[in-house]
């Protein structure tokens, strides 16, 4: 992915005063991602701006997210990270999970945080859970190994360690790390085309550096930690002209957190989307072709009730 781009204008996207309830908007968009084309009022909302492009994607689409402090820390020096961001940012994260086919984390996140990676704070279906575990470090008692959502483990071609769950094998790069583009391609071959790279910071950085991210969401909390683990870690640049400057929308959440929605795909030549290269990359990656006919996508029509909340009808305009 090229790192040169003209400086775009950032936008501050605050919801209009008369915007309908955010949960109602979320349900409407989830029920009918194409509704915004028929309803200008829906297309002008923050909910559509954040989730519409993901749900409406017709080719592999990767959104990555990070939660950090004002000074760019994702955890303290001892690794404590729960919870840097507030309730509204957590609700946003769970909506992202419900908007995708698969949620992906590195094994370091599983070891340190032991996340469930399921949808609990909003209406929606659980995505397939994916853990990148190149060195067979996944704990046998990890919470993501149990529960109602499927789990895939991504490993290298060498067969290192016992497989605790269904496994995808992808090639290693020259530096010994697993290839993020090959991971996306292998998941897409299974029908998992909308992917959330949830963490940790190292995994998000590697996917971003490899050009395997379409959208980057960074939730910044009004918090100064002063030391600890930094967020994105990319290769050094010689000048600011070489830095990434993606078109970015800014959303102030209800609890004072600020969400930056960065269109990383716009930095690619001709604004190419990740799916343009995925078919060729899959062949080159040497992913296990015998698994290509397995479609593990969660149903896009979520359960009619979750946590006692009634489902929204298929006509999204009625929710406005």
C-alpha positions, 0 to 999 in steps of 0.5 A: 500500500502506498503511503503517499497521498494528498492531504484530505479534508477531515470532517467533523460528523456530529449527528443532527439534533433530531436524529432518531435513537442510535439503537433504532438506526443500528437495527434499521441498517443491520436489517437492510444495508441498502436502505440508505439509497432509498432514504436520504435521512438514513444516509445522513446519520452517523450510524450509516457512516460508520456501519453502512460501508461495512454491511454494504460491501460486496467484496472482502472488506477489512475494518480494524479498530483500536481503543487508546488514550489521548497520549496514544496508549492502549495499555499500562506498562503492566498490560492493563487495558480494561477499560480505557474507552467508555461505554459508548465506545464499547457499544460501537465495538460490539456493533462492529462485531455484529456487522462482520462475518469474522472478528480476528485477534492475535493470540497475545490479546487472548493471553492478556485479555481473554476476550469472548469476542461475541456480541453482547452489548447490541442487537446482532449475530455473533461473528466467527472468531479467528485467532492468529496463533503462529507459535501455538500459544493459545491457552487451552482454557481460553474463553473463545474456545467455548460458546456459541460462535465458531472458532478458527485458528490461523497458523503457519504451514509447519504444523507447529503444536496441536490444533485446539480448534479448526485451523487455517494454514497460511504461509510465512513471510520472509520475516517469519510472520504470517502474511496478513493478506494471505489470512484475509484471502483464506477467510474470504475463501470460506465466505468470511468477507467482512472482517474486523481486526480487533487487536491487539495493537501489534496485529492491527499494525501488521495488517495496516502495514501489509495493506490489508485494511480498508477502514481504521477506527480509532476510539480515543478516550479523554485519559492520559496514562503517561506511559505504557504500551503504544498503539500503532507501530509502523515502519519509520518514515523519513518525512511527514510527506511519507506518512499516511493521511487518510480521509477521516471523519470525526465522531464525538461519542456520548461519553466524551470519547472521540472516534476517528473513522479513517478511510485507509482504502482511499490511499491505495492507487485508484482507491482500490479495495482489498477485494480487487487483489484477493483472488490472486493473493489466495492462489499465491498464498497457498491457503488450504484449498480443500477448505474453500467450500466451507461457508462459516458466515453467520446468518445476516438476519440476526435472532429476532430477540436479544436481551429482551429487545424486539427486532426491527422490521425489514423496512428500515425507513419505518425505524426513522 
